[in-house]
Amino acid sequence: MPSAMSHFGVMLGVLLILWCGLTSAFGLYLQARCARYLDRGTSSFFALSQITYPNAAVVFDAAIAIKCFGVGVSYMIIIGDLMPGVAEAFGSADSGFSFLDDRRFWITAFFLLFIIPLSFPKRLDSLKYTSMVALLSIGYLILLVVYHFVADEIPNKGDIRVITWEGPVAALSSLPVVIFAYTCHQNMFSILNEIKDNSPASIVGVIGSSIGSAASVYILVAITGYLTFGNDVKGNIVSMYPPSIASTIAKAAIVALVTFSIPLQIHPCRASIDAVLRWRPGNSQRSPSTSSVASGTAPLLPAISAAAAPVDSHGAPVVAMSELRFALITGTILVLSYVTALNVSSLSRVLAYVGSTGSTAISFILPGLFYYKISDPDSIYHQRLSKEDDDVVDLDDEGDDDGGDADGEDGASELANSGLLSVHSVRSNASAGAGSSVSRSRSRSRWRLRWRRKWRWDLEHLETGLLRKLSLCLSVYGVCVMVVCLIMNTFFEH
């Protein structure tokens, strides 16, 4: 983030971080809206593709494979960047072993000792402990960056751009780094399937708090890190800090974190590549007929998704992978990751390509296309969901009418209990003015209902037509970002 801000400048960099967060949040919101068309607990890109674009599952799996491969490579690059500094802090310079300062040695050592053994088990344990380590490491990194910003005085640091920027080529080449930072869309359907409260307000709260907290952290680290080193800041800012106990702990913690995170990238990458290799045009499950869905005789999902058959992380039916196939795919991923990490030393360069392709497709293109297709007014799935929503609204209207009467009685009871009125007088007045009171209560209830429908922080007041236009714009935006960023990173140097 500090390196990206050095190309955009402070003001434009902050706006870019906020904009990328907003567009990513909208992509997550569209996924949540798409999940409403699916049965509870069965949301996945595969399930959506079965009723929208039956052959789009291969696109999603390819995007996941590209992203996970790129993330794994970037983690190996981080190991090579940080471990020489950790070894130097422990006295490697005085040991006479010059290879301890070689990034390729450390990549090779960690690859052989940790990454290979941890990448071949077929089952992964719970990720809650890894997530806790990740949060602690991120928190420590934030404190480290802010501390050096406050305490350090860099005499010959580079200039600082506040309003100006380096230029369109450098700026657009750094754009995928910011986009990559918000990519969590591959996990959104799992969240929707497992969250206890799946109400619209709860989902919007989860999206808003996640993206909002991430944006706050990115802005804080970007500004403080960039102001510390100016335009001389590098992609991996931790490697720029002078040797100290604090920086050594930070480097060692990040190395441990990424080392044990690489197998977590290999696992979905292997599954996605296997799905891509198994895919054949036209072999998708045929969706239920329009007449059967309209009559209610067929489930909303195809039988393959609605059944209790085992499914993988994308909702696809599980196909047993042979031992030879498992070993070949895993070995190929590991070898290609290792060779790429040895020959590519620029972390920001790797993140730029990953953000240009996999992150862009997952965050913008697919959510927009899926919602635009599934929310078509002529779609039988949308018509069925709209009918269910109308039934719920009718029940809400009846409940508000009943609630208005109940509110009146509850208010009278509160007055009686407070001692301002006697119970007898309250009941007499309630009986005498029953007609007018009920009428006023219903009028207020209807007014409150109309106000809540017009101004709702859970975004339920947004019309489907508007969301369809915005979703199409999001997909077009994603395609433009992918093409432009790929061209910039391929043909231009900065």
KAGITA-V366499 format. One record per residue. N is the residue number from 1. PHI is phi in radians with two decimals (none if undefined). NEAR is the number of other C-alpha atoms within 8 Angstrom. D_FIRST is the distance of its C-alpha to the first C-alpha in Angstrom with 1 decimal. Layout:
N_PHI_NEAR_D_FIRST ; N_PHI_NEAR_D_FIRST
//
This chain:
1_none_10_0.0 ; 2_-1.05_15_3.8 ; 3_-1.15_13_5.4 ; 4_-1.11_14_5.0 ; 5_-1.15_14_6.1 ; 6_-1.13_16_8.6 ; 7_-1.50_13_10.2 ; 8_-1.63_15_10.6 ; 9_1.56_15_11.5 ; 10_-1.15_12_11.1 ; 11_-1.14_9_13.6 ; 12_-1.17_10_12.8 ; 13_-1.14_11_9.0 ; 14_-1.12_10_10.2 ; 15_-1.08_8_12.9 ; 16_-1.14_9_10.9 ; 17_-1.07_12_9.0 ; 18_-1.18_9_12.6 ; 19_-1.15_8_14.3 ; 20_-1.12_11_12.6 ; 21_-1.13_12_13.3 ; 22_-1.14_9_16.8 ; 23_-1.16_10_17.6 ; 24_-1.16_13_16.6 ; 25_-1.10_11_18.7 ; 26_-1.16_8_21.5 ; 27_-1.09_14_21.5 ; 28_-1.11_13_21.9 ; 29_-1.13_10_24.6 ; 30_-1.13_12_26.4 ; 31_-1.09_12_26.5 ; 32_-1.13_12_28.1 ; 33_-1.18_9_30.6 ; 34_-1.12_12_31.4 ; 35_-1.11_12_32.2 ; 36_-1.19_9_35.0 ; 37_-1.41_11_37.0 ; 38_-1.93_12_37.0 ; 39_-1.15_11_38.9 ; 40_-1.01_7_37.4 ; 41_1.54_7_35.6 ; 42_-2.07_11_35.7 ; 43_-1.22_15_32.5 ; 44_-2.95_12_30.8 ; 45_-1.12_11_29.7 ; 46_-1.11_10_32.9 ; 47_-1.09_15_35.1 ; 48_-1.13_13_33.7 ; 49_-1.12_13_34.2 ; 50_-1.18_15_37.8 ; 51_-1.97_11_38.6 ; 52_-2.18_9_36.4 ; 53_-2.14_10_35.7 ; 54_-0.99_11_37.6 ; 55_-1.75_11_36.1 ; 56_-1.43_8_32.4 ; 57_-1.06_11_31.9 ; 58_-1.16_10_31.6 ; 59_-1.15_8_28.7 ; 60_-1.10_12_26.8 ; 61_-1.12_12_27.7 ; 62_-1.13_12_26.6 ; 63_-1.13_13_23.2 ; 64_-1.09_14_22.8 ; 65_-1.07_14_24.1 ; 66_-1.12_12_21.6 ; 67_-1.12_13_18.6 ; 68_-1.14_12_20.0 ; 69_-1.10_13_21.0 ; 70_-1.12_12_17.6 ; 71_-1.14_12_16.0 ; 72_-1.07_12_18.9 ; 73_-1.12_13_18.5 ; 74_-1.10_12_14.8 ; 75_-1.13_11_16.2 ; 76_-1.14_13_19.0 ; 77_-1.11_15_16.8 ; 78_-1.10_12_15.1 ; 79_-1.04_14_18.7 ; 80_-1.14_14_19.7 ; 81_-1.36_10_17.0 ; 82_-1.67_13_17.6 ; 83_-1.12_13_21.3 ; 84_-1.01_13_22.8 ; 85_-1.18_13_21.4 ; 86_-1.13_11_22.8 ; 87_-1.13_11_26.1 ; 88_-1.11_10_26.2 ; 89_-1.14_10_26.0 ; 90_-1.66_6_29.0 ; 91_1.59_8_31.0 ; 92_-1.18_13_30.6 ; 93_-1.16_8_31.1 ; 94_-1.60_5_34.6 ; 95_-1.46_6_35.5 ; 96_1.51_6_36.2 ; 97_-1.69_7_34.3 ; 98_-1.20_8_32.0 ; 99_-1.17_6_30.7 ; 100_-1.19_11_28.7 ; 101_-1.66_10_26.3 ; 102_-1.64_10_25.9 ; 103_-1.11_12_22.9 ; 104_-1.18_8_25.2 ; 105_-1.10_10_27.6 ; 106_-1.22_13_25.2 ; 107_-1.08_15_23.9 ; 108_-1.15_9_27.6 ; 109_-1.10_8_28.7 ; 110_-1.21_10_26.3 ; 111_-1.11_10_27.0 ; 112_-1.36_9_30.7 ; 113_-1.47_8_30.9 ; 114_-2.12_10_28.5 ; 115_-1.18_13_26.9 ; 116_-1.09_10_30.2 ; 117_-1.07_9_32.3 ; 118_-1.46_9_29.8 ; 119_-1.61_11_29.3 ; 120_-1.65_8_32.9 ; 121_-1.04_7_34.0 ; 122_-1.42_4_34.5 ; 123_-1.97_4_33.9 ; 124_-2.02_5_30.8 ; 125_-1.33_4_31.3 ; 126_-1.04_5_29.7 ; 127_-1.65_6_25.9 ; 128_-1.17_6_26.1 ; 129_-1.25_7_26.1 ; 130_-1.09_9_23.1 ; 131_-1.11_8_21.3 ; 132_-1.13_8_22.4 ; 133_-1.10_9_21.2 ; 134_-1.09_9_17.7 ; 135_-1.12_8_17.6 ; 136_-1.12_8_19.0 ; 137_-1.15_12_16.5 ; 138_-1.13_8_13.5 ; 139_-1.07_8_15.5 ; 140_-1.15_9_16.3 ; 141_-1.10_9_12.8 ; 142_-1.06_10_12.0 ; 143_-1.07_8_15.3 ; 144_-1.14_11_14.8 ; 145_-1.14_11_11.7 ; 146_-1.14_11_13.6 ; 147_-1.08_8_16.8 ; 148_-1.15_9_15.9 ; 149_-1.12_11_14.7 ; 150_-1.37_6_18.2 ; 151_-1.62_6_20.3 ; 152_-1.47_7_19.2 ; 153_-2.18_5_20.5 ; 154_-1.51_7_19.2 ; 155_-1.19_4_22.2 ; 156_-2.02_4_21.1 ; 157_-1.28_10_17.4 ; 158_-1.24_8_16.4 ; 159_-1.14_7_16.9 ; 160_-2.09_10_14.7 ; 161_-1.71_11_14.6 ; 162_-1.73_8_15.2 ; 163_-1.86_8_17.0 ; 164_-1.32_7_17.2 ; 165_-2.33_12_14.9 ; 166_-1.30_10_15.3 ; 167_2.52_8_17.2 ; 168_-1.14_6_17.4 ; 169_-1.16_9_17.2 ; 170_-1.14_11_14.0 ; 171_-1.17_13_12.4 ; 172_-1.16_11_13.9 ; 173_-1.23_11_13.1 ; 174_-1.61_12_9.3 ; 175_-1.01_11_10.2 ; 176_-1.07_15_10.9 ; 177_-1.10_13_7.5 ; 178_-1.25_14_7.0 ; 179_-1.09_12_10.6 ; 180_-1.05_13_10.6 ; 181_-1.13_6_8.7 ; 182_-1.75_11_11.8 ; 183_-1.31_11_14.4 ; 184_-2.35_7_17.1 ; 185_-1.21_10_20.0 ; 186_-1.19_8_21.9 ; 187_-1.77_7_22.7 ; 188_-1.12_11_23.7 ; 189_-1.17_14_27.3 ; 190_-1.12_9_27.7 ; 191_-1.08_8_26.6 ; 192_-1.14_13_29.1 ; 193_-1.29_10_31.8 ; 194_-1.82_7_31.5 ; 195_-1.16_7_30.7 ; 196_-1.25_4_33.9 ; 197_-1.74_5_33.6 ; 198_-1.76_8_32.8 ; 199_-1.19_6_33.7 ; 200_-0.98_9_31.7 ; 201_-1.11_8_30.8 ; 202_-1.16_9_29.6 ; 203_-1.14_11_27.5 ; 204_-1.10_11_25.9 ; 205_-1.13_9_25.3 ; 206_-1.12_8_23.5 ; 207_-1.12_11_21.3 ; 208_-1.12_9_20.6 ; 209_-1.20_8_20.0 ; 210_-1.17_8_17.7 ; 211_-1.18_13_15.4 ; 212_-1.12_9_15.9 ; 213_-1.15_8_15.0 ; 214_-1.10_9_11.9 ; 215_-1.08_11_10.8 ; 216_-1.10_8_12.0 ; 217_-1.14_9_10.1 ; 218_-1.10_10_6.6 ; 219_-1.13_10_8.0 ; 220_-1.09_8_9.6 ; 221_-1.20_13_7.1 ; 222_-1.11_12_4.9 ; 223_-1.20_11_8.5 ; 224_-1.14_12_10.2 ; 225_-1.16_14_8.2 ; 226_-1.21_15_8.4 ; 227_-1.19_9_12.0 ; 228_-1.25_12_12.9 ; 229_-1.97_11_12.8 ; 230_1.17_12_12.6 ; 231_-1.28_13_12.4 ; 232_-1.48_8_13.3 ; 233_-1.13_13_10.0 ; 234_-1.82_8_9.7 ; 235_-1.09_11_7.7 ; 236_-1.82_9_9.1 ; 237_-1.21_11_9.0 ; 238_-1.09_9_11.9 ; 239_-1.23_9_14.2 ; 240_-1.56_8_14.1 ; 241_-1.32_7_15.8 ; 242_-1.16_5_19.6 ; 243_-1.04_8_21.8 ; 244_-2.84_7_22.8 ; 245_-1.10_6_23.9 ; 246_-1.12_7_20.8 ; 247_-1.22_12_18.3 ; 248_-1.15_12_20.8 ; 249_-1.07_8_21.0 ; 250_-1.10_13_17.2 ; 251_-1.12_14_17.4 ; 252_-1.14_11_20.5 ; 253_-1.14_9_19.4 ; 254_-1.22_9_16.4 ; 255_-1.08_12_18.8 ; 256_-1.09_8_21.3 ; 257_-1.09_12_19.0 ; 258_-1.24_12_17.9 ; 259_-1.08_14_21.5 ; 260_-1.42_11_23.1 ; 261_-1.61_9_20.6 ; 262_-1.04_13_21.4 ; 263_-1.05_11_24.9 ; 264_-1.25_8_23.5 ; 265_-1.53_12_21.9 ; 266_-1.13_14_25.1 ; 267_-1.05_9_27.2 ; 268_-1.20_11_26.0 ; 269_-1.12_13_25.5 ; 270_-1.10_12_29.2 ; 271_-1.12_8_30.5 ; 272_-1.22_12_28.8 ; 273_-1.12_12_30.2 ; 274_-1.07_9_33.5 ; 275_-1.15_10_33.6 ; 276_-1.12_10_32.8 ; 277_-1.19_6_35.6 ; 278_-1.44_6_38.0 ; 279_-1.21_8_37.4 ; 280_-2.31_5_40.3 ; 281_-1.03_6_40.6 ; 282_1.41_5_42.8 ; 283_-1.73_6_42.9 ; 284_-1.32_8_41.1 ; 285_-1.15_8_43.0 ; 286_-1.28_7_44.9 ; 287_-1.29_8_44.0 ; 288_-1.11_11_46.8 ; 289_-1.21_6_49.1 ; 290_-1.09_7_48.9 ; 291_-1.16_6_52.3 ; 292_-1.20_10_51.7 ; 293_-1.21_14_48.5 ; 294_-1.13_9_50.2 ; 295_-1.42_7_53.1 ; 296_1.45_7_51.0 ; 297_-1.51_7_52.5 ; 298_-2.03_8_49.3 ; 299_-1.21_10_46.1 ; 300_-1.15_10_43.0 ; 301_-1.75_14_41.4 ; 302_-1.06_14_43.0 ; 303_-1.05_7_45.1 ; 304_-1.17_9_42.8 ; 305_-1.60_13_40.1 ; 306_-1.38_10_42.5 ; 307_-1.24_6_44.4 ; 308_-1.55_5_43.9 ; 309_-1.17_7_43.2 ; 310_-1.07_6_40.3 ; 311_-2.27_9_37.0 ; 312_-1.55_8_33.8 ; 313_-1.16_6_30.3 ; 314_-1.75_8_30.4 ; 315_1.51_13_33.9 ; 316_-1.43_10_35.7 ; 317_-1.10_10_39.0 ; 318_-1.27_7_38.7 ; 319_-2.05_4_40.3 ; 320_-1.04_4_41.1 ; 321_-1.67_6_39.5 ; 322_-1.15_6_41.9 ; 323_-1.09_6_41.3 ; 324_-1.15_6_41.3 ; 325_-1.11_8_38.8 ; 326_-1.05_9_36.5 ; 327_-1.18_9_36.6 ; 328_-1.14_8_36.2 ; 329_-1.14_11_33.2 ; 330_-1.10_12_31.5 ; 331_-1.09_8_32.5 ; 332_-1.11_8_31.3 ; 333_-1.07_11_27.8 ; 334_-1.13_9_27.7 ; 335_-1.12_8_29.1 ; 336_-1.11_8_26.9 ; 337_-1.12_11_23.7 ; 338_-1.12_13_25.1 ; 339_-1.11_8_26.1 ; 340_-1.12_9_22.8 ; 341_-1.13_13_20.9 ; 342_-1.19_10_23.5 ; 343_-1.74_6_23.2 ; 344_-2.08_9_19.5 ; 345_-1.87_7_17.5 ; 346_-1.60_8_14.2 ; 347_-1.15_12_11.8 ; 348_-1.11_10_9.5 ; 349_-1.16_8_12.9 ; 350_-1.12_12_14.0 ; 351_-1.09_14_11.2 ; 352_-1.14_16_11.9 ; 353_-1.21_12_15.5 ; 354_-1.12_15_15.2 ; 355_-1.16_15_13.3 ; 356_-1.20_14_15.9 ; 357_-1.87_13_18.8 ; 358_-1.09_14_19.0 ; 359_-1.13_14_16.2 ; 360_-1.12_16_17.5 ; 361_-1.15_14_21.1 ; 362_-1.24_15_20.7 ; 363_-1.42_15_18.7 ; 364_-2.09_15_20.6 ; 365_-1.15_15_23.5 ; 366_-1.18_11_25.5 ; 367_-1.02_15_25.3 ; 368_-1.14_15_26.4 ; 369_-1.14_11_29.1 ; 370_-1.12_13_30.5 ; 371_-1.21_14_30.8 ; 372_-1.05_12_32.3 ; 373_-1.33_8_34.9 ; 374_-1.32_13_35.8 ; 375_-1.65_11_36.2 ; 376_-1.00_8_38.6 ; 377_-0.98_7_41.6 ; 378_-1.46_6_44.0 ; 379_-1.27_9_42.3 ; 380_-1.14_10_44.6 ; 381_-1.21_11_41.8 ; 382_-1.21_13_40.6 ; 383_-1.10_10_44.2 ; 384_-1.18_9_44.7 ; 385_-1.14_10_41.6 ; 386_-1.11_8_42.6 ; 387_-1.12_8_46.1 ; 388_-1.13_8_44.7 ; 389_-1.13_8_42.6 ; 390_-1.10_8_45.7 ; 391_-1.11_8_47.7 ; 392_-1.16_8_45.1 ; 393_-1.09_8_45.2 ; 394_-1.07_8_49.0 ; 395_-1.15_8_49.0 ; 396_-1.12_8_46.6 ; 397_-1.08_10_49.1 ; 398_-1.13_8_51.9 ; 399_-1.16_8_50.1 ; 400_-1.18_12_49.3 ; 401_-1.09_12_52.9 ; 402_-1.13_8_54.0 ; 403_-1.16_9_51.4 ; 404_-1.13_13_52.7 ; 405_-1.15_11_56.2 ; 406_-1.14_8_54.8 ; 407_-1.09_8_52.8 ; 408_-1.11_10_56.1 ; 409_-1.17_9_57.9 ; 410_-1.12_8_55.2 ; 411_-1.12_8_55.1 ; 412_-1.12_9_58.9 ; 413_-1.11_10_58.8 ; 414_-1.11_8_56.3 ; 415_-1.12_10_58.7 ; 416_-1.14_12_61.6 ; 417_-1.18_8_60.0 ; 418_-1.33_7_59.1 ; 419_1.60_7_62.8 ; 420_-1.31_7_62.6 ; 421_-2.35_10_64.6 ; 422_-1.42_8_67.0 ; 423_-1.08_8_66.4 ; 424_-1.12_6_69.5 ; 425_-1.19_8_68.6 ; 426_-1.10_12_65.1 ; 427_-1.15_8_66.6 ; 428_-1.15_8_69.3 ; 429_-1.13_8_66.9 ; 430_-1.14_10_64.6 ; 431_-1.23_7_67.5 ; 432_-1.16_6_68.9 ; 433_-1.84_8_65.7 ; 434_-1.04_8_64.4 ; 435_-1.06_6_64.5 ; 436_-1.20_7_62.6 ; 437_-1.14_10_60.2 ; 438_-1.08_10_59.2 ; 439_-1.12_8_58.8 ; 440_-1.14_8_56.6 ; 441_-1.11_12_54.5 ; 442_-1.16_12_54.0 ; 443_-1.14_8_53.2 ; 444_-1.14_9_50.5 ; 445_-1.12_12_49.1 ; 446_-1.13_11_48.9 ; 447_-1.14_8_47.2 ; 448_-1.12_8_44.6 ; 449_-1.14_10_44.0 ; 450_-1.13_8_43.6 ; 451_-1.17_8_41.2 ; 452_-1.17_8_39.1 ; 453_-1.23_9_39.0 ; 454_-1.47_7_37.9 ; 455_-2.19_8_35.2 ; 456_-2.29_9_33.5 ; 457_-1.26_6_30.1 ; 458_-1.47_8_30.2 ; 459_1.16_9_30.3 ; 460_-1.29_8_33.7 ; 461_-1.43_8_35.2 ; 462_-1.23_7_33.2 ; 463_-1.36_6_35.7 ; 464_-1.09_7_35.4 ; 465_-1.06_6_36.0 ; 466_-1.15_8_33.0 ; 467_-1.12_9_30.8 ; 468_-1.13_11_32.1 ; 469_-1.15_9_31.3 ; 470_-1.18_8_27.7 ; 471_-1.15_14_27.3 ; 472_-1.13_11_28.7 ; 473_-1.08_9_26.3 ; 474_-1.12_13_23.3 ; 475_-1.15_14_24.7 ; 476_-1.09_9_25.3 ; 477_-1.05_10_21.8 ; 478_-1.10_13_20.5 ; 479_-1.11_11_23.0 ; 480_-1.09_8_22.0 ; 481_-1.11_10_18.3 ; 482_-1.08_12_19.3 ; 483_-1.15_9_21.8 ; 484_-1.10_9_19.9 ; 485_-1.19_14_16.8 ; 486_-1.13_11_19.3 ; 487_-1.13_9_21.3 ; 488_-1.09_12_18.5 ; 489_-1.37_12_17.3 ; 490_-1.61_6_21.0 ; 491_-1.91_6_22.8 ; 492_-2.15_8_20.6 ; 493_-1.97_6_19.0 ; 494_-2.54_4_16.7
//
